Amino acid sequence: MPRPRTDIQPRIVHAARARFLAEGVDGASLRTIAADAGTNVGMVFYYFPTKDDLFLAVVEEFYARLLQDLSRTLTGDASVRERLKRTFVRLGSATEDELDVVRLVAREALLSSERFKKVLARAQRGHLALLGTTLLEGVQRGEIDGSVPLPLLIVSTLAMGGLPQMVRRATGGQPLFSALPPPEPLAEVSAELLFRAIAPRPPPPVAAPAGARPVTAPRRSTKTAVRARRRSHRSK
């Protein structure tokens, strides 16, 4: 059997992305995708036995590159807060192709529970694992409240840091969201709000034992105060 051309697989993925965005995964025809890629449907099945396999390949094309960037922003010697800010900026600088894939994933995950499970499983091995490791490091370093469950820390970070950046890009300056600042100042504000919620709380003041008399500064007697004033006048 002749070896398939190595450029066919990426062409199939690119054609599938365009069709999936326009028609949805379920609505797109594999024969049409094959024709768009300049091949036949048999080659599509050769590389991607199911349509869901093709959908995941479309996602992975951009997700793998994003993971490389997130791995750089979330690691290093800087504070966890600074690393999260860098990550928020990277999300706010997503390309149009990356935003298209985000929209595709959001739509298809809602339409298909099986696709949602597969996408979630990939995320748990990808950016969620990276983020969780970083947040746990923040707990160990005393930057983050360790009493907050890790899943809640992850969700809060995505909601308060990642989501505003994606909304800013997706809305394109539409009314109501046009006041959102560029990625870097937006990341600064998001990090400030986030750490108000997840930073360690100061210890509460120690309560006095029941029945204890409050400690007050000792008061000088009236005679002592009068003598002090007389000495003060004499020295002038």
N, C-alpha and C positions, 0 to 999 in steps of 0.2 A: 504494500500500500504506500503510495507516495506521501511524503511528509507534508503536512499542511503549511501553507505560507505563514510565516511568523507575524506578519502585519495584519492578518485577518482578525485575530482576537481583539486587539484594541479598536479596530474599525467597527466590529460588532458592538462593542461596549459603547462607543460614541454614538452609533446609530440608535442603540436602545435608549440611551439617555434622552435624546431628542424626542423619540416616540413616547417614552414613558411620561415625559414632562407635558407633552401635548395631549396625549390620549389616556394616560393612566396605565399602570402595569397590566391590569386585566383587559383594558380596551385595546392595547397595542397588539398588532399581529406579528408573529415571529417571521412569517414570510415577508412582510413588508420591511421589517428590520433587516432581514438578510439581503433583500434587494437594495436597501439604502447603503448597506455595507459592501455591496458589490460581490456578494457570494450567494450561496444557496442555504436553504433552511437546514439541510443536513449538517453543514458546518456549524451552524448555531448550536444544534443539539450535541455536536461533537465536543464543543467547549463548555456548553452550559446545558446539562441534561434537563433542567426545569426552568421555567420562567423566573421563579424566585431566585435561582442561582444567578441568572443574568441580572436581576434587580440588585442583588448583593454585590455583584461585580461592579455595577455602576456606582454604588455607594462607596465601595472600597477604593476605587480609583482616586477619589478626592480625600477620603477619610484617612488613608495611609499617610498622605502628605501632611494633613492637618496634625496627625499624631506626632510626626517628627517635629513639627514646630512646637507643639504643646510640651513635648518632652524637654525641649530646650528652655522654654519659658518657666516650667515648673520645677526645674532642678537648678542647683547652684548654691552658693553660700549666702545669697541675699536673704532677708527676712521673708517669711512666708507671705506676709502682706504684700511685699514688693513683687514677689513672684506671681501672686494672684493678679496684681495689677497688670503685669506684663501679659499675662494670659488673656485678660479682658480686652486689652488693646489688640492682641492678635485676632480675637474673635470679631472685634469691631472693624478689622481690616480685611475681612473675608472678601474673596473675589466674587464676581457675579456667578461664575460657574459653581462655586462652593455654595452660594446662597440658593441656587437652583436645586442643588442636591438636598439641602436642608428642607426646602419646601416639598420636594418629592418624598423624602423620608417622613416628614410630618403627615402628609396626606395619606400615604400608603400604610403607615403604622396605624392610622385610625380606621382604615377600611379593612385591614386584614390582621386578625389576631396572631396568625402564624408569622407574618412578616414582622409584626411588632416584637414578638418573642426573639426572632433571629437578630433583629437590629439591636434589641436590648442586650442580648448575649454578647454581641460584638462590642457594644459600648462598655460593658462590664469588664471586658478584657482590654479595653482601650482607654479612652479619656476618663472614664469613671474610676478606673483603677489608679491612673496617674494622679487624679485629683484627690482621691481618698488617701493615698500615700502621703501627699503633700500636707493635707489637713492633719493627719496623725502626727506628722513631724512638728506641725505648729503646736499641737497639744503637748508633745514632749518638751518643746522649747519654751513652754509657758506663754505662748502668744494666743492660744485658743483655749476656751473653756472645755476641759475634758469631760464635764458632766453632760454635755450635749451629745446625743447619739450621732455616730458617724453618718448614717443615712440622712439625718436632718441637716448636718453640716454640709453635705454634698448638695442637697436640694437647695438649701439657702444660698450657697455660693453661686450655683447656676442661675437661680432666680434673681439674685440681687446684683450679680456681676456679669454673667453671660447674656442673660435675656435682654437687658437694656441695650447692649451693644447690637444684638441681632435685630431688635425692634427698630433701632435707629437706622440700620442699613435697609431693612425690609420696607419701611414706610417711606423712605426717600424724601424726608422733609415735609411730609403731609401735615396739615393742621393738627394741633394737639401735640404732635411729637416733634415739630420743627424746632422746639426750644432745647432739645437734647444736644449737648455739646459734642465736639469731635471726640474720637476714641480715647485720647489720653486724659483730658480733663474729666470725661465721663467715667473712666476707670478710677480716677482719684476719688470722685464723689461716691461711686459704688463701693469702693473699698472702705471708705469712712463709714458708710451706713452699715455695711456688713459687719465690720469689727465692733461697732456699737452693740451688735447683737451677740457676737460669738466670742468676744474678748473675755478673759477671766474677770469675774466680779471681785471687787475688793472685799476683804473679810468684814462681816458685820461688827459693829462695836460690841464690846463685852458688857453684858448687862450686870448691874450691881446685884449682889445677893438680896433676896427678899428681906426687908426690915432694916437693911443697912442705912446708916445716916449718910447723906451726901458729904463728900469731902470738900471743905471750903478753905480758902486762905485764912490763916489766923488774923484776928483783928487786934489792933493795938488798943490798949486802954485809953480812956480820955486823958488821964494824967500824963501818960507817955507822949500822947500827941501834942499836949500843951507844952511840955518841956522841949520837944523837938522844935516847935515853932519859935520858942524863946531863944534857943541856941541859934536858930537861923537868923533872927533879927540882930542878935548881938554880933554875929560875924560880919554883918553888912556895914 
